[in-house]
Amino acid sequence: QVQLVESGGGLVRPGGSLRLSCAVSGGIFRIYAMVWYRQVPGKQRERVASITNDFKTNYADSVKGRFTISRDNAKNTVYLQMNSLKPEDTAVYYCNRLPPFTSGWGQGTQVTVSS
């Protein structure tokens, strides 16, 4: 059974940076396309960035030029470098495969951007 563990969130001022990590265990990480999502209470989960198994990336318009997704297949980990953070980036951030694992989701990591 695949497990997802997100980390790296926190409280940061507008304009600041954070690096999120998502460790994946129990599967064959190198073959997966991976996605970072975020969710605000009362709203649908939003796809933020994705990376294929051959390292092609894609971003939501709202984060283009500010966020960078990457992966380290040796560590079974996908990252999200977030720069120039804005209050509207505040959310719980999750990672998952594309399509999502049937085993479900991790606990997510809270990102709060506030002065």
DSSP file with accessible surface (Angstrom, degrees, kcal/mol):
  #  RESIDUE AA STRUCTURE BP1 BP2  ACC     N-H-->O    O-->H-N    N-H-->O    O-->H-N    TCO  KAPPA ALPHA  PHI   PSI    X-CA   Y-CA   Z-CA
    1    1 A Q              0   0  189      0, 0.0     2,-0.2     0, 0.0    26,-0.1   0.000 360.0 360.0 360.0 131.9    0.0    0.0    0.0
    2    2 A V        -     0   0   20     24,-0.1     2,-0.4    22,-0.0    24,-0.2  -0.504 360.0-162.0 -78.6 139.0    1.4    3.4   -1.0
    3    3 A Q  E     -A   25   0A 128     22,-2.6    22,-2.3    -2,-0.2     2,-0.4  -0.966   3.3-159.6-121.2 142.6    1.9    6.0    1.6
    4    4 A L  E     -A   24   0A  12     -2,-0.4     2,-0.5    20,-0.2   103,-0.4  -0.979   6.5-174.7-121.4 128.9    2.3    9.8    1.1
    5    5 A V  E     -A   23   0A  75     18,-2.1    18,-2.5    -2,-0.4     2,-0.3  -0.938   6.5-165.9-129.3 110.1    3.9   12.0    3.7
    6    6 A E  E     +A   22   0A   3     -2,-0.5     2,-0.3    16,-0.2    16,-0.2  -0.684  17.1 159.2 -93.3 146.4    3.9   15.8    3.0
    7    7 A S  E     +A   21   0A  58     14,-2.4    14,-2.6    -2,-0.3   102,-0.1  -0.956  34.3  72.9-154.5 169.5    6.1   18.1    5.0
    8    8 A G        +     0   0   36     -2,-0.3    11,-0.3     1,-0.3   101,-0.1   0.362  60.9 131.9 104.5  -4.3    7.7   21.6    4.9
    9    9 A G        +     0   0   27     12,-0.1     2,-0.3     9,-0.1    -1,-0.3  -0.120  21.5 126.8 -72.5 176.1    4.7   23.8    5.4
   10   10 A G  E     -d  111   0B  30    100,-0.8   102,-2.8    99,-0.1     2,-0.5  -0.987  58.7 -51.4 165.5-169.3    4.5   26.7    7.8
   11   11 A L  E     +d  112   0B 132     -2,-0.3     2,-0.3   100,-0.2   102,-0.2  -0.868  55.2 168.1 -99.4 129.1    3.8   30.3    8.4
   12   12 A V  E     -d  113   0B  23    100,-2.7   102,-2.2    -2,-0.5     3,-0.1  -0.980  33.3-113.5-141.6 149.8    5.6   32.7    6.1
   13   13 A R    >   -     0   0  174     -2,-0.3     3,-2.4   100,-0.2    72,-0.2  -0.458  50.9 -81.1 -78.1 155.0    5.3   36.4    5.2
   14   14 A P  T 3  S+     0   0   60      0, 0.0    72,-0.2     0, 0.0    -1,-0.1  -0.286 121.7  28.7 -53.9 137.8    4.1   37.6    1.8
   15   15 A G  T 3  S+     0   0   55     70,-3.4    69,-0.7     1,-0.3    71,-0.1   0.275  99.6 118.9  90.5 -10.3    7.1   37.5   -0.6
   16   16 A G    <   -     0   0   21     -3,-2.4    69,-2.4    69,-0.2     2,-0.3  -0.089  55.4-124.5 -81.5-176.3    8.7   34.6    1.3
   17   17 A S        +     0   0   59     66,-0.2     2,-0.3    67,-0.2    66,-0.2  -0.930  20.5 179.5-132.0 152.6    9.6   31.1    0.3
   18   18 A L  E     - B   0  82A  33     64,-2.2    64,-3.4    -2,-0.3     2,-0.5  -0.978  17.2-145.7-144.3 154.4    8.9   27.6    1.4
   19   19 A R  E     - B   0  81A 129    -11,-0.3     2,-0.3    -2,-0.3    62,-0.2  -0.975  16.9-159.9-123.7 115.7   10.0   24.2    0.0
   20   20 A L  E     - B   0  80A   0     60,-2.9    60,-2.2    -2,-0.5     2,-0.3  -0.694   4.0-160.9 -92.0 148.3    7.5   21.4    0.4
   21   21 A S  E     -AB   7  79A  30    -14,-2.6   -14,-2.4    -2,-0.3     2,-0.4  -0.947   8.1-166.3-126.1 149.5    8.5   17.7    0.3
   22   22 A a  E     -AB   6  78A   0     56,-2.0    56,-2.2    -2,-0.3     2,-0.5  -0.931   8.7-159.4-137.0 111.3    6.4   14.6   -0.4
   23   23 A A  E     -AB   5  77A  45    -18,-2.5   -18,-2.1    -2,-0.4     2,-0.5  -0.785   7.5-160.1 -92.9 130.4    7.9   11.2    0.4
   24   24 A V  E     +A    4   0A   5     52,-3.0     2,-0.3    -2,-0.5   -20,-0.2  -0.940  13.2 175.8-113.9 126.7    6.3    8.3   -1.3
   25   25 A S  E     +A    3   0A  51    -22,-2.3   -22,-2.6    -2,-0.5     3,-0.1  -0.934  53.6  35.5-129.3 152.6    6.7    4.7    0.0
   26   26 A G  S    S+     0   0   60     -2,-0.3     2,-0.2     1,-0.3    -1,-0.1   0.519 102.0  68.2  91.4   5.1    5.3    1.4   -1.0
   27   27 A G  S    S-     0   0   28    -24,-0.1     2,-0.9    -3,-0.1    -1,-0.3  -0.665  94.3 -85.0-137.5-166.3    5.2    1.9   -4.8
   28   28 A I    >   -     0   0   83     -2,-0.2     3,-1.7     1,-0.2     4,-0.4  -0.748  45.2-178.4-108.3  82.1    7.4    2.3   -7.9
   29   29 A F  G >   +     0   0    3     -2,-0.9     3,-2.0     1,-0.3    -1,-0.2   0.837  69.8  65.1 -54.8 -40.6    7.9    6.0   -7.6
   30   30 A R  G 3  S+     0   0  164      1,-0.3    -1,-0.3    43,-0.2    43,-0.1   0.727 101.2  50.3 -64.3 -19.3   10.0    6.5  -10.7
   31   31 A I  G <  S+     0   0   88     -3,-1.7     2,-0.3     2,-0.1    -1,-0.3   0.564  93.3  97.2 -93.6  -6.1    7.1    5.5  -13.0
   32   32 A Y    <   -     0   0   26     -3,-2.0     2,-0.5    -4,-0.4    65,-0.0  -0.602  66.5-138.8 -88.8 141.7    4.6    7.8  -11.5
   33   33 A A        -     0   0   24     65,-0.5    65,-2.2    -2,-0.3     2,-0.3  -0.811  33.2-153.4 -81.7 135.3    3.5   11.2  -12.7
   34   34 A M  E     -FE  51  97B   0     17,-2.7    17,-2.7    -2,-0.5     2,-0.4  -0.875  12.2-165.1-119.7 149.8    3.1   13.2   -9.5
   35   35 A V  E     -FE  50  96B   1     61,-3.0    61,-2.0    -2,-0.3     2,-0.5  -0.980  14.2-145.3-134.5 140.9    1.0   16.2   -8.7
   36   36 A W  E     -FE  49  95B   0     13,-3.1    12,-3.0    -2,-0.4    13,-1.6  -0.929  26.4-179.6-101.1 132.6    0.9   18.9   -6.0
   37   37 A Y  E     -FE  47  94B  22     57,-3.6    57,-2.4    -2,-0.5     2,-0.3  -0.824  11.4-156.4-120.3 166.0   -2.6   20.0   -5.1
   38   38 A R  E     -FE  46  93B  15      8,-2.4     8,-3.4    -2,-0.3     2,-0.4  -0.987   4.4-164.4-142.9 154.3   -3.9   22.5   -2.6
   39   39 A Q  E     - E   0  92B  58     53,-2.2    53,-2.4    -2,-0.3     6,-0.1  -0.993   7.8-161.3-143.4 132.8   -7.2   23.0   -0.8
   40   40 A V    >   -     0   0   56     -2,-0.4     3,-2.5     4,-0.4    51,-0.1  -0.879  46.8 -88.5-105.8 139.9   -8.8   25.8    1.1
   41   41 A P  T 3  S+     0   0  121      0, 0.0     3,-0.1     0, 0.0    -1,-0.1  -0.212 114.7  16.3 -50.4 131.5  -11.7   24.9    3.5
   42   42 A G  T 3  S+     0   0   91      1,-0.3     2,-0.3    -3,-0.0    -3,-0.0   0.406 112.0  92.4  86.1  -1.6  -15.0   25.0    1.6
   43   43 A K  S <  S-     0   0  146     -3,-2.5    -1,-0.3     1,-0.0     3,-0.1  -0.837  80.6 -96.2-123.0 162.0  -13.4   24.8   -1.8
   44   44 A Q        -     0   0  179     -2,-0.3    -4,-0.4     1,-0.1     2,-0.2  -0.362  49.2 -92.5 -72.2 152.5  -12.4   22.1   -4.3
   45   45 A R        -     0   0   81     -6,-0.1     2,-0.4    -2,-0.1    -6,-0.2  -0.461  45.4-147.8 -63.9 136.6   -8.9   20.7   -4.3
   46   46 A E  E     -F   38   0B  75     -8,-3.4    -8,-2.4    -2,-0.2     2,-0.4  -0.903  10.4-125.7-115.3 132.9   -6.9   22.6   -6.9
   47   47 A R  E     +F   37   0B 118     -2,-0.4   -10,-0.3   -10,-0.2     3,-0.1  -0.652  30.5 174.3 -76.7 128.8   -4.1   21.2   -9.0
   48   48 A V  E     -     0   0B   1    -12,-3.0    12,-2.6    -2,-0.4     2,-0.3   0.847  58.3 -14.0-102.0 -48.9   -1.0   23.4   -8.6
   49   49 A A  E     -FG  36  59B   1    -13,-1.6   -13,-3.1    10,-0.2    -1,-0.4  -0.990  55.2-162.0-157.9 151.6    1.8   21.6  -10.4
   50   50 A S  E     -FG  35  58B  15      8,-2.5     8,-1.9    -2,-0.3     2,-0.4  -0.959   2.9-165.0-138.2 156.5    2.6   18.3  -12.0
   51   51 A I  E     -FG  34  57B   4    -17,-2.7   -17,-2.7    -2,-0.3     6,-0.2  -0.988  15.9-141.4-142.0 130.4    5.7   16.4  -13.1
   52   52 A T    >   -     0   0   43      4,-2.5     3,-1.7    -2,-0.4   -19,-0.1  -0.242  35.1 -98.3 -82.7 176.7    5.8   13.4  -15.3
   53   53 A N  T 3  S+     0   0   81      1,-0.3   -21,-0.1   -22,-0.3    -1,-0.1   0.695 127.4  51.6 -71.6 -14.5    8.0   10.3  -15.0
   54   54 A D  T 3  S-     0   0   84      2,-0.1    -1,-0.3   -23,-0.1   -21,-0.1   0.035 124.5-103.9-108.9  26.0   10.3   11.9  -17.7
   55   55 A F    <   +     0   0  111     -3,-1.7     2,-0.3     1,-0.2    -2,-0.1   0.607  67.2 150.6  72.8  18.4   10.4   15.2  -15.8
   56   56 A K        -     0   0  130      1,-0.0    -4,-2.5     2,-0.0     2,-0.3  -0.663  30.8-154.2 -79.2 137.9    8.0   17.3  -17.9
   57   57 A T  E     -G   51   0B  67     -2,-0.3     2,-0.3    -6,-0.2    -6,-0.2  -0.786  17.4-175.4-118.1 157.3    6.3   19.9  -15.7
   58   58 A N  E     -G   50   0B  96     -8,-1.9    -8,-2.5    -2,-0.3     2,-0.3  -0.988   8.2-163.3-149.4 145.2    3.1   21.8  -15.8
   59   59 A Y  E     -G   49   0B  40     -2,-0.3   -10,-0.2   -10,-0.2     2,-0.1  -0.957  25.8-109.8-133.9 149.1    1.8   24.6  -13.6
   60   60 A A    >>  -     0   0   23    -12,-2.6     3,-1.8    -2,-0.3     4,-1.1  -0.445  37.9-117.1 -66.4 147.9   -1.5   26.3  -12.8
   61   61 A D  T 34 S+     0   0  133      1,-0.3     3,-0.4     2,-0.2    -1,-0.1   0.842 112.2  64.3 -57.3 -33.0   -1.6   29.9  -14.1
   62   62 A S  T 34 S+     0   0   53      1,-0.2    -1,-0.3     3,-0.0   -14,-0.1   0.674 113.1  31.1 -67.9 -17.2   -1.8   31.2  -10.6
   63   63 A V  T X> S+     0   0    0     -3,-1.8     3,-2.3   -15,-0.2     4,-2.2   0.453  83.0 129.8-120.5  -3.5    1.6   29.9   -9.7
   64   64 A K  T 3< S+     0   0  117     -4,-1.1     4,-0.1    -3,-0.4   -15,-0.0  -0.269  80.4  15.5 -56.8 135.2    3.6   30.0  -12.9
   65   65 A G  T 34 S+     0   0   87      2,-0.4    -1,-0.3     1,-0.1     3,-0.1   0.288 125.6  60.1  84.3 -10.9    6.9   31.7  -12.5
   66   66 A R  T <4 S+     0   0   26     -3,-2.3    17,-2.1     1,-0.2     2,-0.3   0.690  97.1  52.5-115.5 -34.6    6.8   31.4   -8.7
   67   67 A F  E  <  -C   82   0A   4     -4,-2.2     2,-0.4    15,-0.2    -2,-0.4  -0.827  58.9-166.1-108.5 148.4    6.6   27.7   -8.0
   68   68 A T  E     -C   81   0A  71     13,-2.6    13,-3.1    -2,-0.3     2,-0.4  -0.989   5.7-156.9-134.7 124.7    8.9   24.9   -9.2
   69   69 A I  E     +C   80   0A   6     -2,-0.4     2,-0.3    11,-0.2    11,-0.2  -0.787  22.3 162.1 -97.7 142.2    8.1   21.2   -9.0
   70   70 A S  E     -C   79   0A  46      9,-1.7     9,-3.0    -2,-0.4     2,-0.3  -0.942  20.4-147.7-149.3 170.1   10.9   18.7   -9.0
   71   71 A R  E     -C   78   0A  19     -2,-0.3     2,-0.5     7,-0.3     7,-0.2  -0.991   9.7-156.2-144.9 152.3   11.5   15.1   -8.1
   72   72 A D  E > > -C   77   0A  51      5,-2.9     5,-1.8    -2,-0.3     3,-0.9  -0.923   8.0-171.4-127.6 101.1   14.3   12.9   -6.8
   73   73 A N  T 3 5S+     0   0   46     -2,-0.5     3,-0.5     1,-0.3   -43,-0.2   0.787  85.2  61.0 -67.5 -25.8   13.7    9.3   -7.9
   74   74 A A  T 3 5S+     0   0   95      1,-0.2    -1,-0.3    -3,-0.1   -44,-0.0   0.800 114.3  35.5 -68.2 -26.3   16.6    8.1   -5.7
   75   75 A K  T < 5S-     0   0  134     -3,-0.9    -1,-0.2     2,-0.2    -2,-0.2   0.338 104.1-127.1-106.6   3.2   14.8    9.4   -2.6
   76   76 A N  T   5 +     0   0   62     -3,-0.5   -52,-3.0    -4,-0.5     2,-0.4   0.896  67.8 131.5  51.1  44.5   11.2    8.7   -3.8
   77   77 A T  E   < -BC  23  72A  15     -5,-1.8    -5,-2.9   -54,-0.2     2,-0.4  -0.976  46.8-159.6-135.0 139.8   10.4   12.3   -3.1
   78   78 A V  E     -BC  22  71A   0    -56,-2.2   -56,-2.0    -2,-0.4     2,-0.3  -0.937  18.4-158.1-115.8 143.5    8.7   15.1   -5.0
   79   79 A Y  E     -BC  21  70A  22     -9,-3.0    -9,-1.7    -2,-0.4     2,-0.4  -0.821  14.8-158.5-120.3 157.2    9.3   18.7   -4.1
   80   80 A L  E     -BC  20  69A   0    -60,-2.2   -60,-2.9    -2,-0.3     2,-0.6  -0.909   9.3-161.9-136.1 107.4    7.5   22.1   -4.5
   81   81 A Q  E     -BC  19  68A  61    -13,-3.1   -13,-2.6    -2,-0.4     2,-0.6  -0.818  12.1-166.3 -87.1 122.3    9.7   25.2   -4.2
   82   82 A M  E     +BC  18  67A   0    -64,-3.4   -64,-2.2    -2,-0.6     2,-0.3  -0.953  10.8 173.3-117.8 116.7    7.4   28.1   -3.6
   83   83 A N        +     0   0   58    -17,-2.1   -66,-0.2    -2,-0.6   -67,-0.2  -0.760  59.6  24.1-116.7 164.4    8.8   31.6   -4.0
   84   84 A S  S    S-     0   0   68    -69,-0.7    -1,-0.2    -2,-0.3   -68,-0.2   0.897  85.0-159.7  49.5  48.6    7.1   35.1   -3.9
   85   85 A L        -     0   0    3    -69,-2.4   -70,-3.4    -3,-0.2   -69,-0.2  -0.250   8.2-159.0 -65.6 147.0    4.3   33.6   -1.8
   86   86 A K    >   -     0   0   86    -72,-0.2     3,-2.5   -71,-0.1     4,-0.3  -0.853  32.1-109.3-122.3 156.7    1.0   35.5   -1.6
   87   87 A P  G >  S+     0   0   70      0, 0.0     3,-1.9     0, 0.0    26,-0.4   0.856 117.6  63.2 -55.0 -32.4   -1.8   35.4    1.0
   88   88 A E  G 3  S+     0   0  129      1,-0.3    -3,-0.0    24,-0.1    24,-0.0   0.570  88.6  69.6 -72.9  -5.6   -3.9   33.6   -1.6
   89   89 A D  G <  S+     0   0    0     -3,-2.5    -1,-0.3    24,-0.1     2,-0.2   0.521  70.8 120.7 -82.4  -7.1   -1.4   30.7   -1.6
   90   90 A T    <   +     0   0   42     -3,-1.9     2,-0.3    -4,-0.3    22,-0.2  -0.414  40.8 105.2 -60.5 125.1   -2.6   29.9    1.9
   91   91 A A  E    S- H   0 111B   3     20,-2.0    20,-2.9    -2,-0.2     2,-0.5  -0.962  76.2 -80.5-179.0 171.4   -4.0   26.3    1.8
   92   92 A V  E     -EH  39 110B  29    -53,-2.4   -53,-2.2    -2,-0.3     2,-0.4  -0.881  48.3-146.1 -91.0 129.5   -3.3   22.7    2.8
   93   93 A Y  E     +EH  38 109B   0     16,-2.9    16,-2.0    -2,-0.5     2,-0.3  -0.841  19.8 179.6-104.9 132.9   -1.0   21.3    0.2
   94   94 A Y  E     -E   37   0B  37    -57,-2.4   -57,-3.6    -2,-0.4     2,-0.3  -0.923  14.0-151.3-126.1 153.4   -1.2   17.6   -0.8
   95   95 A a  E     +E   36   0B   0     -2,-0.3    11,-0.5   -59,-0.2     2,-0.3  -0.880  24.2 152.5-118.8 157.6    0.7   15.4   -3.3
   96   96 A N  E     -E   35   0B   0    -61,-2.0   -61,-3.0    -2,-0.3     2,-0.1  -0.971  43.0 -87.1-165.7 171.8   -0.5   12.4   -5.1
   97   97 A R  E     -E   34   0B  62     -2,-0.3   -63,-0.2   -63,-0.2     4,-0.1  -0.399  53.2 -91.1 -78.1 163.5    0.0   10.4   -8.2
   98   98 A L  S    S+     0   0   67    -65,-2.2   -65,-0.5     1,-0.2     3,-0.0  -0.960 125.6  28.1-115.0 108.1   -1.8   11.2  -11.5
   99   99 A P  S    S-     0   0   84      0, 0.0    -1,-0.2     0, 0.0    -2,-0.1   0.623 120.0-105.0 -75.9 164.6   -4.3    9.5  -11.3
  100  100 A P        -     0   0   53      0, 0.0    -2,-0.1     0, 0.0     5,-0.1  -0.163  36.8 -99.3 -60.5 147.5   -4.5    9.5   -7.5
  101  101 A F    >   -     0   0   13      3,-0.3     3,-1.5     1,-0.1     0, 0.0  -0.359  21.7-131.2 -61.3 143.3   -3.6    6.3   -5.6
  102  102 A T  T 3  S+     0   0  149      1,-0.3    -1,-0.1    -3,-0.1     3,-0.1   0.726 104.4  71.6 -69.2 -19.0   -6.5    4.1   -4.6
  103  103 A S  T 3  S-     0   0   43      1,-0.2    -1,-0.3  -100,-0.0     2,-0.3   0.589 105.7-127.8 -74.5  -8.3   -4.9    4.0   -1.1
  104  104 A G    <   -     0   0   24     -3,-1.5    -3,-0.3  -101,-0.1     2,-0.3  -0.671  33.0 -41.5 106.7-153.9   -5.9    7.6   -0.6
  105  105 A W        -     0   0   94     -2,-0.3    -9,-0.1     1,-0.1  -101,-0.1  -0.741  44.7-114.0-119.9 160.8   -4.2   10.8    0.4
  106  106 A G        -     0   0   16    -11,-0.5  -101,-0.2    -2,-0.3    -1,-0.1  -0.102  43.4 -94.3 -78.2-173.0   -1.6   11.9    2.9
  107  107 A Q        -     0   0  116   -103,-0.4  -102,-0.1     1,-0.2    -1,-0.1   0.639  59.9-138.3 -82.1 -13.4   -2.3   14.3    5.7
  108  108 A G        -     0   0    8   -104,-0.1     2,-0.4   -13,-0.1   -14,-0.2  -0.027  10.2-101.3  78.3 170.3   -1.1   17.3    3.8
  109  109 A T  E     - H   0  93B  18    -16,-2.0   -16,-2.9  -102,-0.1     2,-0.4  -0.997  28.8-124.7-136.2 131.6    1.0   20.2    5.0
  110  110 A Q  E     - H   0  92B  90     -2,-0.4  -100,-0.8   -18,-0.2     2,-0.5  -0.597  21.6-169.8 -81.8 130.2   -0.4   23.6    6.0
  111  111 A V  E     -dH  10  91B   0    -20,-2.9   -20,-2.0    -2,-0.4     2,-0.5  -0.985   5.0-176.7-117.2 123.7    1.0   26.7    4.3
  112  112 A T  E     -d   11   0B  46   -102,-2.8  -100,-2.7    -2,-0.5     2,-0.6  -0.988   8.0-167.8-124.1 122.6   -0.1   30.0    5.7
  113  113 A V  E     +d   12   0B   5     -2,-0.5     2,-0.3   -26,-0.4  -100,-0.2  -0.940  32.6 133.6-112.1 110.9    1.0   33.3    4.1
  114  114 A S              0   0   64   -102,-2.2    -2,-0.1    -2,-0.6   -28,-0.0  -0.992 360.0 360.0-157.1 147.6    0.4   36.2    6.3
  115  115 A S              0   0  119     -2,-0.3  -102,-0.1  -102,-0.2    -1,-0.1   0.426 360.0 360.0 -92.4 360.0    2.0   39.4    7.6
